[in-house]
Amino acid sequence: MSESHPEPTAMPELTAEEILARVLYRDGLMLVIDKPAGLPVHRGPKGGANLESSFEFLRYGLPRPPVLAHRLDRDTSGCLVLGRHRKATASLGLLFKHGRISKTYWAVVEGGPIEDEGTIELPIGRLNAERGWWQKIDPEGQPATTKWRVLGRGDGLTWLALQPVTGRTHQLRVHSAAMGWPIVGDNIYGNGPRFGEPTLHLHASEIVIPISRNKPPIVVTAPAPVHLHARLRGCGWNGE
């Protein structure tokens, strides 16, 4: 998410029908929605279209709209968790904070690792004060850990499952780039174009939420978005 890369054709806000069609899971405590790529979750300092403004349509009879329990970058798609009331949001916030919620992202990267799985442990810090969201590998930064596993390989590309153990800003993008296999379409840390195709190939495909002590965790998956399909297929994805 970069304030200094204005979108020439910003994505419009979602209508009631569009956001309702993106609800992947709902219970009394939370919703999980399938965030589209290209739409920021928050209203930026300059205004503009955002996902939050459509939450009004997701009340399902409750007095207030749901609120974000965490965030995803503007260009990342997939599972986004919303708390339906204050107490639920506080509980979810603690689960995220203490690393109890496990997230799996699909990424298509340029090149790729030789091994089939591994762990990246490289601390991350802010690039500088001017680039608020931009990060870098920094020995003085915060510890950051990402587990990865190869799901498929193609011509010069690799399809990875990435699991962030910590939750640093842009962690998966910074870690992938630092390993020498940037995510396809990453226009900050990789070789993605400033505008146009390919856009970022990073998708929050699955989230596992242990919301109730006496019940198994909730597992929610989000289908791969269309802009990932061609390169995923090139790496052996069968469409499921």
Accessible surface in RSA format (square Angstrom, percent):
REM  Atomic radii and reference values for relative SASA: ProtOr
REM  Chains: A
REM  Algorithm: Lee & Richards
REM  Probe-radius: 1.40
REM  Slices: 20
REM RES _ NUM      All-atoms   Total-Side   Main-Chain    Non-polar    All polar
REM                ABS   REL    ABS   REL    ABS   REL    ABS   REL    ABS   REL
RES MET A   1    17.74   9.2  16.59  11.0   1.15   2.7  17.41  14.8   0.33   0.4
RES SER A   2     9.14   7.7   2.86   3.8   6.28  14.5   3.83   8.2   5.31   7.4
RES GLU A   3    82.22  47.2  60.91  46.1  21.31  50.7  51.95 100.5  30.27  24.7
RES SER A   4    47.12  39.8  29.59  39.5  17.53  40.4  38.61  82.2   8.51  11.9
RES HIS A   5    21.65  11.8  20.74  14.4   0.91   2.3   7.36   7.6  14.30  16.6
RES PRO A   6    84.49  61.6  74.45  67.9  10.04  36.5  84.00  69.3   0.49   3.1
RES GLU A   7    69.19  39.7  48.75  36.9  20.44  48.7  10.43  20.2  58.76  48.0
RES PRO A   8    93.55  68.2  51.44  46.9  42.12 153.1  65.15  53.8  28.40 176.5
RES THR A   9   116.50  82.9  99.33 100.7  17.16  40.9  80.46 108.1  36.03  54.5
RES ALA A  10    70.14  64.5  46.71  72.1  23.44  53.3  47.11  66.3  23.03  61.0
RES MET A  11    60.13  31.1  50.81  33.6   9.32  22.2  49.23  41.9  10.90  14.4
RES PRO A  12   100.82  73.5  92.22  84.1   8.60  31.3 100.30  82.8   0.52   3.2
RES GLU A  13    67.44  38.7  52.86  40.0  14.58  34.7  19.44  37.6  48.00  39.2
RES LEU A  14    14.51   8.1   9.05   6.5   5.46  13.7   9.34   6.6   5.17  13.9
RES THR A  15    69.14  49.2  62.68  63.5   6.46  15.4  66.24  89.0   2.89   4.4
RES ALA A  16    26.75  24.6  24.62  38.0   2.13   4.9  24.62  34.7   2.13   5.7
RES GLU A  17   129.16  74.2 121.44  91.9   7.71  18.4  68.31 132.1  60.84  49.7
RES GLU A  18    83.33  47.8  77.77  58.8   5.56  13.2  33.20  64.2  50.13  40.9
RES ILE A  19     0.27   0.2   0.27   0.2   0.00   0.0   0.27   0.2   0.00   0.0
RES LEU A  20    73.46  40.9  61.39  43.9  12.07  30.3  61.72  43.3  11.73  31.6
RES ALA A  21    88.06  81.0  46.46  71.7  41.60  94.6  59.13  83.3  28.93  76.6
RES ARG A  22    73.51  30.9  71.32  36.4   2.19   5.2  13.87  19.0  59.64  36.1
RES VAL A  23    34.55  22.7  11.50  10.4  23.05  55.6  11.50  10.0  23.05  62.5
RES LEU A  24    59.31  33.0  25.49  18.2  33.81  85.0  30.05  21.1  29.26  78.7
RES TYR A  25    55.40  25.9  49.36  28.1   6.04  15.7  45.36  34.1  10.03  12.4
RES ARG A  26   123.00  51.6  96.91  49.4  26.09  62.1  12.06  16.5 110.94  67.2
RES ASP A  27    40.67  28.5  30.45  30.3  10.21  24.2  32.98  77.6   7.69   7.7
RES GLY A  28    52.38  64.6   0.00   N/A  52.38  64.6  35.88  98.5  16.50  37.0
RES LEU A  29    61.53  34.3  61.53  44.0   0.00   0.0  61.53  43.2   0.00   0.0
RES MET A  30     0.00   0.0   0.00   0.0   0.00   0.0   0.00   0.0   0.00   0.0
RES LEU A  31     0.00   0.0   0.00   0.0   0.00   0.0   0.00   0.0   0.00   0.0
RES VAL A  32     0.00   0.0   0.00   0.0   0.00   0.0   0.00   0.0   0.00   0.0
RES ILE A  33     0.00   0.0   0.00   0.0   0.00   0.0   0.00   0.0   0.00   0.0
RES ASP A  34    17.64  12.4  17.50  17.4   0.14   0.3   1.17   2.7  16.48  16.4
RES LYS A  35     0.36   0.2   0.00   0.0   0.36   0.9   0.10   0.1   0.26   0.3
RES PRO A  36     8.30   6.0   4.96   4.5   3.34  12.1   8.30   6.9   0.00   0.0
RES ALA A  37    26.67  24.5  11.67  18.0  15.01  34.1  11.67  16.4  15.01  39.7
RES GLY A  38    22.73  28.0   0.00   N/A  22.73  28.0  18.30  50.2   4.44   9.9
RES LEU A  39     0.56   0.3   0.56   0.4   0.00   0.0   0.56   0.4   0.00   0.0
RES PRO A  40    27.52  20.1  27.52  25.1   0.00   0.0  27.52  22.7   0.00   0.0
RES VAL A  41     0.09   0.1   0.00   0.0   0.09   0.2   0.00   0.0   0.09   0.3
RES HIS A  42    68.23  37.3  67.79  47.1   0.45   1.1  47.89  49.4  20.34  23.7
RES ARG A  43   141.12  59.3 120.58  61.5  20.55  48.9  43.40  59.3  97.72  59.2
RES GLY A  44    24.52  30.2   0.00   N/A  24.52  30.2  17.11  47.0   7.41  16.6
RES PRO A  45   123.03  89.7  76.32  69.6  46.71 169.8  90.49  74.7  32.54 202.2
RES LYS A  46   187.85  91.6 149.81  91.9  38.04  90.6 119.85 107.9  67.99  72.4
RES GLY A  47    31.97  39.4   0.00   N/A  31.97  39.4  17.42  47.8  14.55  32.6
RES GLY A  48    52.48  64.7   0.00   N/A  52.48  64.7  38.58 105.9  13.90  31.1
RES ALA A  49    27.54  25.3  11.98  18.5  15.56  35.4  14.04  19.8  13.51  35.8
RES ASN A  50     0.31   0.2   0.31   0.3   0.00   0.0   0.00   0.0   0.31   0.3
RES LEU A  51     0.18   0.1   0.18   0.1   0.00   0.0   0.18   0.1   0.00   0.0
RES GLU A  52    64.20  36.9  55.18  41.7   9.01  21.5  15.20  29.4  49.00  40.0
RES SER A  53    42.27  35.7  12.34  16.5  29.93  68.9  24.62  52.4  17.65  24.7
RES SER A  54     1.75   1.5   1.30   1.7   0.45   1.0   0.45   1.0   1.30   1.8
RES PHE A  55     6.33   3.2   6.33   3.9   0.00   0.0   6.33   3.8   0.00   0.0
RES GLU A  56    84.39  48.4  76.66  58.0   7.73  18.4  43.19  83.5  41.20  33.6
RES PHE A  57    90.90  45.5  73.63  45.6  17.27  45.0  80.58  48.9  10.32  29.5
RES LEU A  58     0.05   0.0   0.00   0.0   0.05   0.1   0.00   0.0   0.05   0.1
RES ARG A  59    88.74  37.3  87.05  44.4   1.69   4.0   5.38   7.4  83.36  50.5
RES TYR A  60    78.82  36.8  40.36  23.0  38.46 100.1  46.75  35.1  32.07  39.5
RES GLY A  61    81.22 100.2   0.00   N/A  81.22 100.2  42.20 115.8  39.01  87.4
RES LEU A  62    56.38  31.4  53.84  38.5   2.54   6.4  53.85  37.8   2.53   6.8
RES PRO A  63   108.91  79.4  84.09  76.7  24.83  90.2  95.63  79.0  13.29  82.6
RES ARG A  64   152.21  63.9 150.54  76.7   1.66   4.0  52.53  71.8  99.68  60.4
RES PRO A  65    47.94  34.9  42.69  38.9   5.24  19.1  42.69  35.3   5.24  32.6
RES PRO A  66     4.61   3.4   1.59   1.4   3.02  11.0   2.05   1.7   2.56  15.9
RES VAL A  67    76.32  50.2  75.16  68.0   1.17   2.8  76.20  66.2   0.12   0.3
RES LEU A  68    25.64  14.3   9.15   6.5  16.49  41.5   9.15   6.4  16.49  44.4
RES ALA A  69    15.78  14.5   0.00   0.0  15.78  35.9   3.66   5.2  12.11  32.1
RES HIS A  70    29.11  15.9  13.20   9.2  15.91  40.7  26.72  27.5   2.39   2.8
RES ARG A  71    66.82  28.1  51.39  26.2  15.43  36.7  39.73  54.3  27.08  16.4
RES LEU A  72     6.52   3.6   3.68   2.6   2.84   7.1   6.48   4.5   0.04   0.1
RES ASP A  73    14.02   9.8  10.76  10.7   3.26   7.7   2.24   5.3  11.78  11.7
RES ARG A  74    27.16  11.4  27.16  13.8   0.00   0.0   6.37   8.7  20.79  12.6
RES ASP A  75    25.05  17.5  24.11  24.0   0.94   2.2   4.59  10.8  20.46  20.4
RES THR A  76     2.95   2.1   2.95   3.0   0.00   0.0   1.61   2.2   1.34   2.0
RES SER A  77     1.74   1.5   1.74   2.3   0.00   0.0   1.74   3.7   0.00   0.0
RES GLY A  78     0.00   0.0   0.00   N/A   0.00   0.0   0.00   0.0   0.00   0.0
RES CYS A  79     1.70   1.3   0.70   0.8   1.00   2.3   0.70   1.8   1.00   1.1
RES LEU A  80     0.00   0.0   0.00   0.0   0.00   0.0   0.00   0.0   0.00   0.0
RES VAL A  81     0.00   0.0   0.00   0.0   0.00   0.0   0.00   0.0   0.00   0.0
RES LEU A  82     0.00   0.0   0.00   0.0   0.00   0.0   0.00   0.0   0.00   0.0
RES GLY A  83     0.55   0.7   0.00   N/A   0.55   0.7   0.00   0.0   0.55   1.2
RES ARG A  84    19.74   8.3  15.70   8.0   4.04   9.6   1.00   1.4  18.74  11.4
RES HIS A  85    77.54  42.4  66.20  46.0  11.34  29.0  63.01  64.9  14.53  16.9
RES ARG A  86   189.00  79.4 176.41  89.9  12.59  30.0  85.43 116.8 103.56  62.8
RES LYS A  87   165.95  81.0 158.06  97.0   7.90  18.8 106.57  95.9  59.38  63.3
RES ALA A  88     2.18   2.0   0.00   0.0   2.18   4.9   2.18   3.1   0.00   0.0
RES THR A  89    27.38  19.5  25.90  26.3   1.48   3.5  25.82  34.7   1.56   2.4
RES ALA A  90    62.20  57.2  48.23  74.4  13.98  31.8  59.78  84.2   2.42   6.4
RES SER A  91    47.48  40.1  42.69  57.0   4.80  11.0  21.07  44.9  26.41  37.0
RES LEU A  92     0.00   0.0   0.00   0.0   0.00   0.0   0.00   0.0   0.00   0.0
RES GLY A  93    29.11  35.9   0.00   N/A  29.11  35.9  24.65  67.7   4.46  10.0
RES LEU A  94   100.47  56.0  99.39  71.1   1.08   2.7  99.69  70.0   0.79   2.1
RES LEU A  95    21.67  12.1  21.10  15.1   0.56   1.4  21.67  15.2   0.00   0.0
RES PHE A  96    35.39  17.7  18.19  11.3  17.20  44.8  19.26  11.7  16.13  46.2
RES LYS A  97   161.26  78.7 124.03  76.1  37.23  88.6  82.72  74.5  78.55  83.7
RES HIS A  98   119.84  65.5  91.66  63.7  28.18  72.1  66.38  68.4  53.45  62.2
RES GLY A  99    52.46  64.7   0.00   N/A  52.46  64.7  22.10  60.6  30.36  68.0
RES ARG A 100   138.25  58.0 120.96  61.7  17.29  41.2  41.15  56.2  97.10  58.9
RES ILE A 101    10.62   6.0   0.16   0.1  10.46  25.2   0.16   0.1  10.46  28.4
RES SER A 102    51.86  43.8  46.15  61.6   5.71  13.1  42.07  89.6   9.78  13.7
RES LYS A 103    38.00  18.5  36.06  22.1   1.94   4.6  11.14  10.0  26.85  28.6
RES THR A 104    17.30  12.3  17.02  17.3   0.28   0.7  10.91  14.7   6.39   9.7
RES TYR A 105    18.30   8.5  18.30  10.4   0.00   0.0   4.13   3.1  14.18  17.5
RES TRP A 106    44.61  17.9  44.61  21.6   0.00   0.0  36.05  19.2   8.56  13.9
RES ALA A 107     0.00   0.0   0.00   0.0   0.00   0.0   0.00   0.0   0.00   0.0
RES VAL A 108     0.08   0.1   0.08   0.1   0.00   0.0   0.08   0.1   0.00   0.0
RES VAL A 109     0.00   0.0   0.00   0.0   0.00   0.0   0.00   0.0   0.00   0.0
RES GLU A 110    49.50  28.4  48.23  36.5   1.27   3.0  24.34  47.1  25.16  20.5
RES GLY A 111    43.30  53.4   0.00   N/A  43.30  53.4  36.25  99.5   7.05  15.8
RES GLY A 112    25.12  31.0   0.00   N/A  25.12  31.0   0.95   2.6  24.17  54.1
RES PRO A 113     9.50   6.9   2.48   2.3   7.02  25.5   7.35   6.1   2.15  13.3
RES ILE A 114   164.06  93.4 142.86 106.4  21.20  51.1 148.27 106.8  15.79  42.9
RES GLU A 115   106.72  61.3  98.21  74.3   8.52  20.3  54.51 105.4  52.21  42.6
RES ASP A 116    93.79  65.7  88.30  87.9   5.49  13.0  29.23  68.8  64.55  64.4
RES GLU A 117   119.67  68.7 107.09  81.0  12.58  30.0  27.26  52.7  92.41  75.5
RES GLY A 118    26.49  32.7   0.00   N/A  26.49  32.7  23.00  63.1   3.49   7.8
RES THR A 119    72.83  51.8  42.39  43.0  30.44  72.5  21.60  29.0  51.23  77.5
RES ILE A 120     3.83   2.2   1.24   0.9   2.59   6.3   3.83   2.8   0.00   0.0
RES GLU A 121   126.04  72.4 101.14  76.5  24.89  59.3  26.94  52.1  99.09  80.9
RES LEU A 122    54.79  30.5  54.76  39.2   0.02   0.1  54.79  38.5   0.00   0.0
RES PRO A 123    38.40  28.0  38.26  34.9   0.14   0.5  38.26  31.6   0.14   0.9
RES ILE A 124     3.86   2.2   1.11   0.8   2.74   6.6   1.11   0.8   2.74   7.4
RES GLY A 125    11.83  14.6   0.00   N/A  11.83  14.6  11.83  32.5   0.00   0.0
RES ARG A 126   134.19  56.3 118.17  60.2  16.02  38.1  51.52  70.4  82.67  50.1
RES LEU A 127    67.83  37.8  57.20  40.9  10.63  26.7  57.20  40.2  10.63  28.6
RES ASN A 128    62.71  43.2  51.63  49.9  11.08  26.7  31.89  76.7  30.82  29.8
RES ALA A 129    79.08  72.7  56.54  87.2  22.54  51.3  58.06  81.8  21.02  55.7
RES GLU A 130   150.32  86.3 114.36  86.5  35.96  85.6  68.98 133.4  81.33  66.4
RES ARG A 131    91.11  38.3  87.18  44.4   3.93   9.4  13.71  18.7  77.40  46.9
RES GLY A 132    43.30  53.4   0.00   N/A  43.30  53.4  25.79  70.8  17.51  39.2
RES TRP A 133    74.78  30.0  73.46  35.6   1.31   3.1  63.22  33.7  11.56  18.8
RES TRP A 134    34.56  13.9  34.56  16.7   0.00   0.0  31.83  17.0   2.74   4.4
RES GLN A 135    18.65  10.4  15.05  11.0   3.60   8.6   0.00   0.0  18.65  14.1
RES LYS A 136    83.14  40.6  79.08  48.5   4.05   9.6  36.29  32.7  46.84  49.9
RES ILE A 137    59.51  33.9  41.60  31.0  17.90  43.2  41.60  30.0  17.90  48.6
RES ASP A 138    28.25  19.8  27.49  27.4   0.76   1.8   1.28   3.0  26.97  26.9
RES PRO A 139   117.42  85.6  91.77  83.7  25.65  93.2  95.23  78.6  22.19 137.9
RES GLU A 140   158.19  90.8 125.99  95.3  32.20  76.7  55.50 107.4 102.68  83.8
RES GLY A 141    22.31  27.5   0.00   N/A  22.31  27.5   8.38  23.0  13.94  31.2
RES GLN A 142   104.93  58.7 103.19  75.4   1.74   4.1  31.78  67.7  73.15  55.5
RES PRO A 143    96.67  70.5  92.89  84.7   3.78  13.7  96.67  79.8   0.00   0.0
RES ALA A 144     2.98   2.7   0.00   0.0   2.98   6.8   0.00   0.0   2.98   7.9
RES THR A 145    25.13  17.9  25.13  25.5   0.00   0.0  11.29  15.2  13.85  20.9
RES THR A 146     0.81   0.6   0.81   0.8   0.00   0.0   0.81   1.1   0.00   0.0
RES LYS A 147   108.22  52.8 107.83  66.2   0.39   0.9  51.66  46.5  56.56  60.2
RES TRP A 148    15.49   6.2   9.54   4.6   5.95  14.0  10.07   5.4   5.43   8.8
RES ARG A 149   119.13  50.0 119.13  60.7   0.00   0.0  41.01  56.1  78.12  47.3
RES VAL A 150    25.86  17.0   7.80   7.1  18.06  43.5   7.80   6.8  18.06  49.0
RES LEU A 151    56.43  31.4  26.75  19.1  29.68  74.6  31.17  21.9  25.26  68.0
RES GLY A 152    13.19  16.3   0.00   N/A  13.19  16.3  13.19  36.2   0.00   0.0
RES ARG A 153   106.81  44.8  81.23  41.4  25.59  60.9  56.47  77.2  50.35  30.5
RES GLY A 154    27.84  34.3   0.00   N/A  27.84  34.3  11.48  31.5  16.36  36.6
RES ASP A 155   146.81 102.8 118.38 117.8  28.43  67.2  46.07 108.4 100.75 100.5
RES GLY A 156    52.17  64.3   0.00   N/A  52.17  64.3  38.65 106.1  13.52  30.3
RES LEU A 157    39.48  22.0  36.97  26.4   2.51   6.3  36.97  26.0   2.51   6.8
RES THR A 158     3.46   2.5   3.46   3.5   0.00   0.0   0.00   0.0   3.46   5.2
RES TRP A 159    23.15   9.3  23.15  11.2   0.00   0.0  23.15  12.3   0.00   0.0
RES LEU A 160     0.00   0.0   0.00   0.0   0.00   0.0   0.00   0.0   0.00   0.0
RES ALA A 161     3.49   3.2   2.21   3.4   1.28   2.9   2.21   3.1   1.28   3.4
RES LEU A 162     0.89   0.5   0.89   0.6   0.00   0.0   0.89   0.6   0.00   0.0
RES GLN A 163    68.96  38.6  68.96  50.4   0.00   0.0  13.75  29.3  55.22  41.9
RES PRO A 164    21.39  15.6   7.16   6.5  14.23  51.7   7.18   5.9  14.21  88.3
RES VAL A 165    78.58  51.7  56.76  51.4  21.82  52.6  62.43  54.2  16.15  43.8
RES THR A 166    36.09  25.7  26.84  27.2   9.25  22.0  34.81  46.8   1.28   1.9
RES GLY A 167    65.72  81.0   0.00   N/A  65.72  81.0  27.07  74.3  38.65  86.6
RES ARG A 168    67.53  28.4  55.11  28.1  12.42  29.6   8.60  11.7  58.93  35.7
RES THR A 169    39.08  27.8  28.03  28.4  11.05  26.3   8.11  10.9  30.97  46.8
RES HIS A 170     9.94   5.4   0.00   0.0   9.94  25.4   4.46   4.6   5.48   6.4
RES GLN A 171     5.98   3.3   3.47   2.5   2.51   6.0   3.47   7.4   2.51   1.9
RES LEU A 172    11.51   6.4   9.39   6.7   2.11   5.3   9.72   6.8   1.79   4.8
RES ARG A 173     3.12   1.3   3.11   1.6   0.01   0.0   1.19   1.6   1.93   1.2
RES VAL A 174     5.72   3.8   4.41   4.0   1.31   3.2   4.86   4.2   0.86   2.3
RES HIS A 175     0.50   0.3   0.50   0.3   0.00   0.0   0.50   0.5   0.00   0.0
RES SER A 176     1.24   1.0   1.24   1.6   0.00   0.0   0.00   0.0   1.24   1.7
RES ALA A 177    28.62  26.3  13.51  20.8  15.11  34.4  14.01  19.7  14.62  38.7
RES ALA A 178    50.95  46.9   8.74  13.5  42.22  96.0  21.53  30.3  29.42  77.9
RES MET A 179    81.17  42.0  56.87  37.6  24.29  57.8  49.39  42.0  31.78  42.1
RES GLY A 180    57.64  71.1   0.00   N/A  57.64  71.1  32.86  90.2  24.78  55.5
RES TRP A 181    13.06   5.2  13.06   6.3   0.00   0.0   6.67   3.6   6.39  10.4
RES PRO A 182    18.53  13.5  18.46  16.8   0.07   0.3  18.53  15.3   0.00   0.0
RES ILE A 183     0.27   0.2   0.00   0.0   0.27   0.7   0.00   0.0   0.27   0.7
RES VAL A 184     6.77   4.5   6.77   6.1   0.00   0.0   6.77   5.9   0.00   0.0
RES GLY A 185     6.65   8.2   0.00   N/A   6.65   8.2   0.00   0.0   6.65  14.9
RES ASP A 186     0.68   0.5   0.54   0.5   0.14   0.3   0.14   0.3   0.54   0.5
RES ASN A 187    34.22  23.6  16.43  15.9  17.79  42.8   1.83   4.4  32.39  31.3
RES ILE A 188    29.54  16.8   2.95   2.2  26.59  64.1   3.89   2.8  25.64  69.6
RES TYR A 189    42.31  19.8  18.64  10.6  23.67  61.6  25.28  19.0  17.02  21.0
RES GLY A 190    23.15  28.6   0.00   N/A  23.15  28.6   2.36   6.5  20.79  46.6
RES ASN A 191   110.24  76.0  79.27  76.6  30.97  74.6  30.93  74.4  79.31  76.7
RES GLY A 192    14.84  18.3   0.00   N/A  14.84  18.3   1.63   4.5  13.21  29.6
RES PRO A 193    47.50  34.6  32.37  29.5  15.13  55.0  43.49  35.9   4.01  24.9
RES ARG A 194   126.56  53.1 114.72  58.5  11.84  28.2  41.85  57.2  84.71  51.3
RES PHE A 195    87.41  43.7  69.49  43.0  17.92  46.6  72.84  44.2  14.57  41.7
RES GLY A 196    52.86  65.2   0.00   N/A  52.86  65.2  37.18 102.0  15.68  35.1
RES GLU A 197   123.60  71.0  99.83  75.5  23.76  56.6  65.07 125.9  58.52  47.8
RES PRO A 198    33.41  24.3  32.30  29.4   1.10   4.0  32.30  26.7   1.10   6.9
RES THR A 199    53.50  38.0  49.57  50.3   3.93   9.4  50.39  67.7   3.11   4.7
RES LEU A 200     3.82   2.1   1.98   1.4   1.84   4.6   1.98   1.4   1.84   4.9
RES HIS A 201     0.04   0.0   0.04   0.0   0.00   0.0   0.00   0.0   0.04   0.0
RES LEU A 202     6.47   3.6   6.44   4.6   0.03   0.1   6.44   4.5   0.03   0.1
RES HIS A 203     0.62   0.3   0.62   0.4   0.00   0.0   0.62   0.6   0.00   0.0
RES ALA A 204     4.23   3.9   4.23   6.5   0.00   0.0   4.23   6.0   0.00   0.0
RES SER A 205     9.21   7.8   8.66  11.6   0.54   1.2   6.46  13.8   2.74   3.8
RES GLU A 206    56.75  32.6  55.56  42.0   1.20   2.8   6.43  12.4  50.32  41.1
RES ILE A 207     1.23   0.7   1.23   0.9   0.00   0.0   1.23   0.9   0.00   0.0
RES VAL A 208    33.81  22.2  33.58  30.4   0.23   0.6  33.58  29.2   0.23   0.6
RES ILE A 209     0.00   0.0   0.00   0.0   0.00   0.0   0.00   0.0   0.00   0.0
RES PRO A 210    31.20  22.7  23.31  21.2   7.89  28.7  23.55  19.4   7.65  47.5
RES ILE A 211    31.20  17.8   7.72   5.8  23.48  56.6   7.72   5.6  23.48  63.7
RES SER A 212    32.24  27.2  21.90  29.2  10.34  23.8  12.85  27.4  19.39  27.2
RES ARG A 213   251.60 105.6 206.62 105.3  44.98 107.1  87.28 119.3 164.32  99.6
RES ASN A 214   136.46  94.1  99.05  95.7  37.40  90.1  44.63 107.4  91.83  88.8
RES LYS A 215   139.29  68.0 127.36  78.1  11.93  28.4  77.86  70.1  61.42  65.4
RES PRO A 216   111.29  81.1  98.25  89.6  13.05  47.4 105.52  87.1   5.77  35.9
RES PRO A 217    64.34  46.9  52.53  47.9  11.81  42.9  52.89  43.7  11.45  71.1
RES ILE A 218    37.67  21.4  35.04  26.1   2.64   6.4  37.67  27.1   0.00   0.0
RES VAL A 219    87.98  57.9  58.37  52.8  29.61  71.4  58.37  50.7  29.61  80.3
RES VAL A 220     8.19   5.4   5.07   4.6   3.13   7.5   8.19   7.1   0.00   0.0
RES THR A 221    81.59  58.0  68.88  69.8  12.71  30.3  37.15  49.9  44.45  67.2
RES ALA A 222     7.11   6.5   0.00   0.0   7.11  16.2   0.66   0.9   6.46  17.1
RES PRO A 223    90.34  65.8  75.25  68.6  15.09  54.8  87.66  72.4   2.68  16.7
RES ALA A 224    14.89  13.7   0.29   0.5  14.60  33.2   0.29   0.4  14.60  38.7
RES PRO A 225    29.70  21.6  19.71  18.0   9.99  36.3  29.70  24.5   0.00   0.0
RES VAL A 226   123.88  81.5 115.39 104.5   8.49  20.5 115.39 100.3   8.49  23.0
RES HIS A 227    48.00  26.2  29.83  20.7  18.16  46.5  27.90  28.8  20.10  23.4
RES LEU A 228     0.08   0.0   0.08   0.1   0.00   0.0   0.08   0.1   0.00   0.0
RES HIS A 229    50.54  27.6  50.54  35.1   0.00   0.0  37.30  38.4  13.24  15.4
RES ALA A 230    78.95  72.6  60.99  94.1  17.96  40.9  68.64  96.7  10.31  27.3
RES ARG A 231    77.63  32.6  74.56  38.0   3.07   7.3  13.88  19.0  63.75  38.6
RES LEU A 232     0.08   0.0   0.08   0.1   0.00   0.0   0.08   0.1   0.00   0.0
RES ARG A 233   131.04  55.0 115.68  59.0  15.36  36.6  47.35  64.7  83.68  50.7
RES GLY A 234    51.15  63.1   0.00   N/A  51.15  63.1  35.13  96.4  16.02  35.9
RES CYS A 235     2.41   1.8   0.18   0.2   2.23   5.2   0.01   0.0   2.41   2.6
RES GLY A 236    61.97  76.4   0.00   N/A  61.97  76.4  35.39  97.1  26.58  59.5
RES TRP A 237    19.00   7.6  10.00   4.8   9.00  21.1  10.84   5.8   8.16  13.2
RES ASN A 238   113.03  77.9  82.16  79.4  30.86  74.3  40.99  98.7  72.03  69.6
RES GLY A 239    33.52  41.3   0.00   N/A  33.52  41.3   6.37  17.5  27.15  60.8
RES GLU A 240   162.66  93.4 121.69  92.1  40.97  97.5  75.60 146.2  87.06  71.1
END  Absolute sums over single chains surface
CHAIN  1 A    12051.1       8994.1       3057.0       6789.9       5261.1
END  Absolute sums over all chains
TOTAL         12051.1       8994.1       3057.0       6789.9       5261.1
